[in-house]
Amino acid sequence: MSQPVVVTIPHKLGKVEAKRRLQVGFSNVRSTFGEKFVVLDDQWAGEHLDFRASLLGQAATGTVDVAEDHVRLEVYLPWMLSFLANKAKALVQKEGRLMLEKPTKATPRS
């Protein structure tokens, strides 16, 4: 494995809302990226996520840690995909910001 791709994304959501949005985002990854990126396994333990994914047919592993004001993602790409590290980092930052900044529909109060 090559060096990990590490991305830190600031947010103002608090741990609970940030984790909820990430859980929804991870479940929607396949519909967003199709067969190119597939989450094979994801296991949450509190605010920590361990995951395995397939990127262009190559296995990758990673972790996500949700803090009160930021999310830290670390992905280990196989050496065959290490040349994509900078592009992957930019994509993760973009998608992560979208998940953490996109407004959600307010539920009506009764």
N, C-alpha and C positions, 0 to 999 in steps of 0.2 A: 504494500500500500504506500501511496505517496503521502506527502504532508497533508494535513486536513485543510479543508476550506472552512474558515471561521468567519461568521457574520454576526454582528451585534446590531439589533434593530431597536432603537428607543421607542417607547410608547407612553401614553398617559392613561392607560385603561385599568391599571391594577392587575394583580395576578389572575384573579378569577375570570374576568372578561377576556383578557389576553389568551388564557388557556382555552376558553370556550371557542374563541374565534379560530385559534390554531387547530383545534380538533375538527371543526367544521371544514376548515381549509384543507387539512390532510385528507378528509373523506372525499373532498371534491377534486383532488389532484388528477385522478384518471380522466374525469370529464374535461379538465382544462388542458392536459398535456397528451391525452390519448395513450397509445401503446409505448411512446418514447420514454415515459417515466411512470413507473408503477410502484406504489407502496406495497411491499409484500407483507410486512409485519410492523405493527406499531404498538408499543406497550407504555402506558403512562403509569408513573409512580409519583403521586403528588404533582408537583410542577416540573417533573423531569420526564422526558420522552426518549426512549431508545427505539430506533427504527432501522429496518432493512428495506432497501428499495432496489429496483432494477432501472438503470438508466442506459438506454440504447442497448439493452440486452446484457449489460455488465452489472454485477452486484456492487452496491454501495451500502455503507452503514453510516449511522449518524446519531447525534443526540440533540435535543432541544431542552434548554433550561429557561423557564419563565420566571422572571423577577418582577417586582412591583413596577419598575419603570423601563425595563428592557427585556428583550429575548435574545438568547445566545444560541446560535445553531452551529454545530460542528459536523461536517460531512467528510468521510474518508472515501475518496474516489480510487478505484483501481488504477494501476499505472497506465493502462491503456486509455483512460479518460483524463489523466492528469493534465494533458494539454488543454482541456476545457475548463480548468480550474478558475481562471479569471472570468470567463463567460458565465460559469455556474454561479460564482459569487455575485456577479451583477444581477443575474436572474433571481437568485434567492433573495437578495436585498429588495428588488422590485416587488416580487410576489409577497414577501413578508410584510412590506409596508402597506401593500394593498389590503392584506388580511387584517392588519392592525389599525389602519386608518379609515377604511371604508365604513361609512355610517351604516348602522343596521336599522331596520324598521323598528320604530317604537311600538310597543304593544299597548293597545288602548287600556286605560285604567277604568275600572268600574266604580 
